[in-house]
Every structure is written in structure tokens, then in C-alpha cells.
């Protein structure tokens, strides 16, 4: 089975975990509705419900890749998967579940502009 996945941090092209999805079909860039907030946790980002738009990429992934992403994201402990609408259809997004640890918001909504 194929799944759409929206990635916004270390899974994006050029980032440290992109190898997990580099063989998957890249559909394009996407900006979410203003329903999220992006935070810098140092080595990786966190997205939680909020009032900002987030920049990311959308991929078609198979069951095997999705299972590997769930392990990487420590679902359901550190992150959970929810669906969101993209121009390509309904996609999974990983939302952070430890909001007490958040303090450095990336106002641009783009992980690439965190510095």
C-alpha cells in the first residue's frame, strides 16, 4: 500500500535522515494551513498544533518505509501520526507529543531557516 507523507525536518532533501525516503517518489513542496507551530529541538524539529504554516515536502511511501519512519519518529511515544490535507491528497504528518520541552520556535515555519 502507498501512503502520502509530509516531511518538514531531517527527512527533507539534503538533511540527515533523507536516506529513509530517498527511494520514495517525491511529489513536491507543500505549505500547511496555519494550524501548526515548528520548534527547534537541536538535532531535529518538532511540530505541534499552533497558528503557523509549515514548509515541507510530500512523498509517496510504501508500508515498509512508513514502518521505518514510525520507528525513527518513536511513534507513539515521542511523535504521533495524524493526517493533513496537501495539494496531493491526504498525507501523514508527525506531531510531537512532549510540548513541555518546546522553547525555540522557528517563526518562518521552515526548518531550513532555523539558524
C-alpha positions in Angstrom: 0.0 0.0 0.0 1.2 3.5 -0.7 0.9 6.5 1.7 1.4 10.2 1.3 3.8 11.6 3.9 4.5 15.3 4.6 8.1 15.8 5.9 9.3 19.1 7.4 12.7 18.5 9.0 15.6 15.9 8.9 13.7 13.8 6.3 13.8 16.6 3.7 16.2 16.6 0.8 19.8 17.4 1.9 19.1 16.6 5.6 20.5 13.9 7.8 17.6 11.4 7.6 16.6 11.9 4.0 18.1 8.4 3.2 15.0 6.9 4.7 12.8 8.2 1.9 15.2 9.0 -0.9 14.0 6.0 -2.9 10.3 7.1 -2.5 8.5 9.2 -5.1 8.9 12.9 -4.4 5.7 14.8 -5.3 6.6 18.4 -4.4 6.8 21.1 -1.9 3.9 22.0 0.3 2.9 24.6 2.9 0.4 23.6 5.5 -2.6 25.6 6.6 -1.8 27.9 9.6 -2.6 25.1 12.1 0.9 24.2 13.4 4.0 25.6 15.1 7.5 24.4 14.3 10.2 24.2 17.1 13.9 23.6 17.0 14.9 20.7 19.4 18.6 21.0 18.3 19.2 17.9 16.2 15.7 17.7 14.8 12.4 19.7 14.8 9.1 19.3 16.4 5.6 20.3 15.0 2.7 20.8 17.4 -0.8 22.3 16.9 -0.5 26.1 16.6 -1.2 29.1 14.3 1.6 29.0 11.7 2.2 27.4 8.3 4.9 24.8 8.0 7.1 24.2 4.9 7.8 20.7 3.8 7.9 18.1 1.1 5.4 15.4 0.2 6.4 11.8 -0.7 4.7 8.6 -1.7 6.0 5.8 0.6 5.2 2.1 0.9 4.3 0.2 4.0 7.9 -0.7 4.7 9.2 2.9 4.5 6.2 4.1 6.7 7.1 1.5 9.3 10.7 2.7 9.3 9.6 6.3 9.7 7.4 5.3 12.6 10.4 3.7 14.3 12.6 6.8 13.6 9.9 9.1 15.0 9.3 6.8 18.0 5.6 6.5 17.4 3.5 6.6 19.6 5.9 7.8 22.3 7.7 10.9 21.1 5.6 11.6 18.0 2.2 10.6 16.7 0.9 10.4 13.1 -2.1 12.5 12.0 -3.5 13.3 8.6 -3.4 16.7 6.9 -4.6 17.9 3.5 -2.0 18.6 0.9 -2.3 19.6 -2.8 -1.5 15.9 -3.5 -4.2 14.5 -1.2 -4.4 13.4 2.5 -1.0 12.9 3.9 0.5 11.8 7.2 2.3 14.4 9.4 4.3 13.5 12.5 3.3 15.7 15.5 5.5 16.0 18.6 3.9 14.8 21.9 6.3 16.4 24.5 5.2 20.1 24.4 6.7 20.9 27.8 10.2 20.6 26.1 9.5 23.3 23.5 11.0 26.7 23.7 12.7 27.7 20.4 10.0 28.3 17.8 11.1 28.7 14.2 8.8 31.6 13.2 9.3 31.1 9.5 7.8 27.6 9.6 10.8 26.3 7.6 13.4 24.0 9.2 16.0 25.2 6.6 15.7 28.7 8.0 16.3 27.8 11.7 19.7 29.5 12.0 
